[in-house]
Amino acid sequence: MSDPFPSNPFAEGNFAPWLEEEDIPDLRVEGEIPESLRGSYYRNGSNPPYPPGPNYHWFFGDGMIHAFHFEGGRCSYLNRWVRTARFAAQRKYGAAIFGGIGPKGSPDPRAEGVSPNASNTHVIWHAGRLLSLWEAGPPHELDPITLETRGIHDYDGDFYRVRADQRNPDVMTAHPKIDPDTGEWIGFGYSPVAPWLVYHTVDREGRLTRSFELEAPFPSMMHDFLVSAEHALFPIFPAVFDFEATSGAGLPLVWQPERGTRLGVLPRDGRVDDMLWFEHEGCYSFHTVNAQTRGETVIADLFIFPHGPLAEGPETRPPTLRRWTVDLAGGGLTEQQLDDAPAEFGCVDPRHVGKSYRHAFTLGSVDYRNMKGQPEGFNSLFHYDLELDRREVHRLGAGDVAGEPCFIPRAPDAAEGDGYVLSLVYRRSEHRSDLLVIDTQDFEGAPAAVIKMPHRIPFGFHGSWRPAGE
Ligand SMILES: [Fe+2]
């Protein structure tokens, strides 16, 4: 096949899938991988195995995991598709049998009865399991070394058993938060079906401890949420599911900024009636950074678009980092823009999730005149020191595109933000990828190590780190 994916922008350039599975035992390295960096970096992304239809959207390709294993200053690589039911069905027919989105993307009849779970969005290590995540179905468990798919992880059947009478049996999140003190995994789910919102928690042993419905004000596409040590925060943006008002291609969403944005604040151990709601002007966010509770004040940092998701046109703007401050004692929600440079896909020191924190690492762009927030525009990595109100920039070469940063502490007792940032970078001029290891003590300088891939790795979504020995 000379050009197997010819008809869609999400199948061209570095969006195009990588169609080989391989093992590379010892990648070439420029610089030095720190000896203390021992463990595995995983990244998930959308990677359709067969030419999809014209209505294909990047959000709906089959998940492929790329793994980089670090040991003794060396790095090996392998990649595998997640063996979902839909992947197996496509292999059986040798064709893409799932369409895109909207009526024009209706699936092939051969997809009838096959779960659409693409398992393509995130991959995390929790309670001794490597889990590939999708937000409309349960995780898939993978072998952390070989990436062999072990199967659907349904929490020993509890995922469906405890919610058998609910209207949204399949909702999950691709953006759980892990409490650094308790090891608890906190998640949510959203749905076009009332009551539109679900809350999940899993304890450090991997047992599903909560999974119940909440009540949202309207059915919103909410890709991420926030957690502090005391609260779970549910941002409801006015990108509203409406299957009657939408037709043809695209997500079944209408942008209704007049509804405003709502933030639900739930005590982590609360029930439906404990949710407090706060109002804000209509805006949109795909991704959050971190939250903290200080007495009666809750602080939430997230990337905000001033308009609806996936908008295109002269009025579209890239997302920027903003801080919401919520007064639980009867005040409202106020917003502060922390920086005017475009930023997205952020992380913090995992030991500070849900807590007071100072350092955040994000994708960024410093010359963004024509940049609307698409992945191609993120030509830098940012380090925000929120205490000093300062931004450091790790600028890539011309045409290069950064991947989501992943922060790893230098040592268990290192200061917050002292460690390494990994980022899978696309080198446009070479049509190839490198994994950067940036020392945060010299964030703007040359990377400590550039791990050279012999080929490109497609633009993807999210990744994370598993320390060796866990
Ligand atoms: Fe995401």
Boltz pocket constraint, residues with backbone or C-beta under 6 A from the ligand:
constraints:
  - pocket:
      binder: B
      contacts: [[A, 121], [A, 174], [A, 175], [A, 223], [A, 286], [A, 287], [A, 461], [A, 462]]
      max_distance: 6.0
